[in-house]
């Protein structure tokens, strides 16, 4: 005989769909409304950014029938649903900026959560997943690039953030307030890499990915362009807020005062993302048969 789950179980599930148990002050609620507003404003902007990234990829097979082959519907619908849900969680379920963390409060004063690279990638992958259902000729070209960015986000979070002592202390604090911050952060960083690989090797026919595969030179150029764009964004935001989105950036100062340190940091990050792009690219070229 089926019985209803205890109220505590339903309450726990609500934490994944509705804003958590944190009691916001009036100032924090106003800040939360501003952050959500920036989310809506930025959606069409990131559609334009996605199309700009696509235009920068040189594809030998553009226009061919193979490059426009449709996706496999089951995994494509699954990915689109998951990414839409994750982006919804980013907008409404994850904690809004709170005054307890002054640096995070300040850094989001001008552009909201768009100062974080994870938000960029989640938005771009959501656009990519939904567009795959309707415009495969575009998304077949973008799948390798999006998988590389997604792998970077997932691996970097779990290697640098998830087990970091300061982050774990923050998670313990929120857990005492009945906010499952650690579990939410762990979850929202998983689809970027895992579904990125699913998109390349399962969702799309092999011949479509091969026909639409960008050249290595184009992938490198688009990657450098996007890193330059993001670096400019966080510098402009730093000019107005006095904060960077990641603590590791604070010792670097500003680019014009310490260009060598910034160039070194950028080179390392480009190399890491580039490694994931190369691995995905070689996987496409070297895999004799995709999962149908």
C-alpha positions in Angstrom: 0.0 0.0 0.0 1.4 3.4 -1.0 1.7 6.0 1.7 2.3 9.7 1.5 5.9 10.9 2.1 6.5 12.7 5.4 6.1 16.4 5.3 9.8 16.8 5.9 10.5 15.0 2.6 8.2 17.2 0.6 9.8 20.2 2.3 13.2 19.0 1.2 12.0 18.6 -2.3 10.6 22.1 -2.3 14.1 23.4 -1.7 14.9 22.3 -5.3 12.0 24.1 -6.8 11.2 27.1 -4.7 13.5 29.7 -3.0 15.1 28.3 0.1 14.4 28.9 3.8 16.7 31.9 4.0 15.0 34.9 5.6 16.0 37.9 3.4 16.1 41.5 4.7 14.3 44.1 2.7 17.5 45.3 1.1 18.3 41.7 0.1 14.9 41.2 -1.4 15.3 44.4 -3.5 18.7 43.1 -4.6 17.1 39.7 -5.5 14.6 41.5 -7.7 17.4 43.3 -9.4 19.3 40.1 -10.0 16.2 38.5 -11.6 15.7 41.5 -13.8 19.2 41.3 -15.1 18.5 37.6 -15.8 15.6 38.5 -18.1 17.5 41.3 -19.8 20.5 39.2 -20.5 18.7 36.2 -22.1 18.3 37.9 -25.5 21.8 39.3 -25.2 23.2 35.8 -24.7 21.2 34.5 -27.7 23.1 37.1 -29.7 26.4 36.0 -28.1 25.6 32.4 -29.0 25.0 33.3 -32.6 28.1 35.4 -32.7 30.2 32.5 -31.4 28.6 30.3 -34.1 29.5 32.8 -36.8 33.1 32.7 -35.7 33.4 28.9 -36.3 34.7 28.0 -39.7 32.9 24.9 -40.9 34.1 23.1 -44.0 30.8 21.2 -44.3 28.5 24.2 -43.9 25.5 23.9 -46.1 25.8 20.1 -46.6 22.9 17.8 -45.9 25.0 15.9 -43.3 25.8 19.1 -41.3 22.0 19.8 -40.9 20.9 16.3 -39.8 18.5 16.5 -36.9 19.3 15.3 -33.4 18.1 12.2 -31.7 14.9 13.3 -30.0 15.0 11.5 -26.7 18.4 12.6 -25.5 17.9 16.1 -27.0 14.6 16.6 -25.1 16.1 15.3 -21.9 19.1 17.7 -22.2 16.8 20.7 -23.0 14.6 19.9 -20.0 17.5 19.5 -17.6 19.2 22.7 -18.7 16.0 24.7 -18.5 15.4 23.4 -15.0 19.0 24.2 -14.0 18.7 27.7 -15.4 15.4 28.2 -13.5 17.2 27.1 -10.3 20.0 29.6 -11.0 17.3 32.3 -11.3 14.9 31.6 -8.5 16.1 28.8 -6.2 19.8 29.5 -5.5 20.5 32.1 -2.8 20.3 35.7 -3.9 23.1 38.0 -2.8 23.1 38.5 1.0 24.9 41.0 3.2 26.6 38.3 5.1 29.1 37.9 2.2 30.1 41.5 1.5 32.2 40.7 -1.6 29.5 38.6 -3.3 27.0 41.3 -2.4 29.1 44.1 -4.0 30.2 42.1 -7.1 26.6 41.6 -8.2 25.5 45.2 -7.8 25.8 46.0 -11.5 25.3 42.9 -13.7 23.9 40.4 -11.2 25.0 36.9 -11.6 26.3 37.4 -15.1 29.7 38.2 -13.6 30.2 34.5 -13.0 31.5 32.2 -15.8 29.3 29.3 -14.6 26.2 31.5 -15.3 27.5 32.2 -18.8 28.0 28.6 -19.6 24.7 27.4 -18.2 22.8 30.1 -20.2 24.7 29.3 -23.4 24.1 25.5 -22.9 20.4 26.1 -22.2 20.1 28.1 -25.5 22.1 25.4 -27.3 20.0 22.5 -25.9 16.7 24.2 -26.8 17.9 25.4 -30.2 19.0 21.8 -31.0 15.4 20.8 -31.2 14.7 23.3 -34.0 18.0 24.4 -35.6 20.4 21.5 -35.8 22.3 23.1 -38.6 23.5 25.7 -36.1 23.9 23.6 -33.0 25.8 20.8 -34.8 28.5 23.3 -35.4 28.5 24.5 -31.8 28.4 21.2 -29.9 32.1 20.6 -29.5 32.8 24.1 -28.3 29.9 23.9 -25.8 31.1 20.6 -24.5 34.5 22.0 -23.9 33.2 24.9 -21.9 30.9 22.6 -20.0 33.7 20.2 -19.0 35.7 23.2 -17.8 32.9 24.4 -15.5 32.2 20.9 -14.1 35.9 19.9 -13.6 37.0 23.2 -12.2 34.1 23.3 -9.7 34.8 19.9 -8.3 38.6 20.2 -8.3 38.9 23.7 -6.9 35.6 24.7 -5.1 33.5 21.8 -3.9 36.1 20.4 -1.3 37.7 23.7 -0.5 37.7 24.3 3.3 36.2 27.9 3.1 33.4 26.7 0.8 32.7 23.7 3.1 32.4 26.1 6.1 29.9 28.2 4.2 27.9 25.1 3.3 27.8 24.0 7.0 26.5 27.5 8.0 23.7 27.4 5.4 22.8 23.8 6.3 22.1 24.9 9.8 19.6 27.4 8.3 17.9 24.6 6.3 19.4 25.8 3.0 20.9 22.9 1.0 23.5 25.1 -0.5 26.2 22.5 -0.9 23.8 20.0 -2.6 22.4 22.7 -4.9 25.9 23.9 -5.9 27.0 20.3 -6.6 24.0 19.6 -8.7 24.0 22.7 -10.9 27.6 22.1 -11.9 27.0 18.5 -13.1 25.0 18.9 -16.3 27.5 21.3 -17.9 30.1 18.7 -18.5 28.1 15.5 -18.5 25.3 16.6 -20.8 27.9 18.4 -22.9 29.5 15.1 -23.7 26.1 13.5 -24.2 25.3 16.2 -26.7 28.3 15.4 -28.8 28.5 11.6 -28.6 24.9 10.6 -28.2 22.4 13.3 -29.1 23.8 13.9 -32.6 24.5 11.6 -35.6 28.2 11.1 -36.1 28.0 12.2 -39.7 26.4 15.5 -38.6 29.0 16.3 -36.0 31.8 15.4 -38.5 30.3 17.5 -41.3 29.8 20.5 -39.0 33.0 20.1 -37.1 34.8 23.5 -36.8 38.5 23.7 -37.6 41.0 23.7 -34.7 42.0 27.3 -35.7 38.4 28.5 -35.5 37.9 26.8 -32.1 41.0 28.5 -30.8 40.1 31.9 -32.2 36.5 31.7 -30.7 37.9 30.6 -27.4 40.4 33.5 -27.2 37.6 35.9 -28.2 35.3 34.7 -25.5 38.0 34.7 -22.8 38.8 38.3 -23.8 35.1 39.2 -23.6 34.8 37.7 -20.1 38.0 39.3 -18.9 36.8 42.7 -20.1 33.4 42.2 -18.4 34.9 41.4 -15.0 37.3 44.3 -15.3 34.5 46.8 -16.1 32.5 45.3 -13.3 35.5 45.6 -10.9 35.8 49.3 -11.9 32.3 50.0 -10.7 32.0 47.6 -7.7 35.6 47.2 -6.5 35.2 43.4 -6.5 36.1 40.3 -8.6 33.8 37.3 -8.8 36.5 34.9 -7.6 38.8 35.4 -4.7 41.8 34.0 -6.7 41.6 37.1 -8.9 42.0 39.7 -6.1 45.8 39.4 -5.7 46.1 40.1 -9.5 44.9 43.6 -9.1 43.9 45.2 -12.4 45.1 44.3 -15.9 46.6 47.7 -16.6 48.5 47.7 -13.3 49.7 44.1 -13.4 49.4 42.9 -17.1 52.0 40.1 -16.7 50.1 38.4 -13.9 46.8 38.6 -15.8 48.3 37.3 -19.0 49.8 34.4 -17.1 46.4 33.7 -15.5 44.6 34.0 -18.8 47.1 31.7 -20.5 46.6 29.0 -17.9 42.8 29.2 -18.1 42.8 29.1 -21.9 45.2 26.1 -21.8 42.8 24.3 -19.5 39.7 25.0 -21.5 41.7 24.3 -24.7 42.6 20.9 -23.3 39.0 20.0 -22.9 38.2 21.3 -26.4 41.1 19.2 -27.9 40.0 16.1 -26.0 36.4 16.5 -27.3 37.6 17.3 -30.8 39.9 14.2 -30.9 37.1 12.1 -29.5 34.9 13.1 -32.4 37.6 12.5 -35.0 38.9 9.3 -33.5 35.7 7.6 -32.3 34.8 5.1 -35.0 31.1 4.9 -34.0 28.9 7.1 -31.8 26.2 5.7 -29.5 23.0 5.6 -31.5 
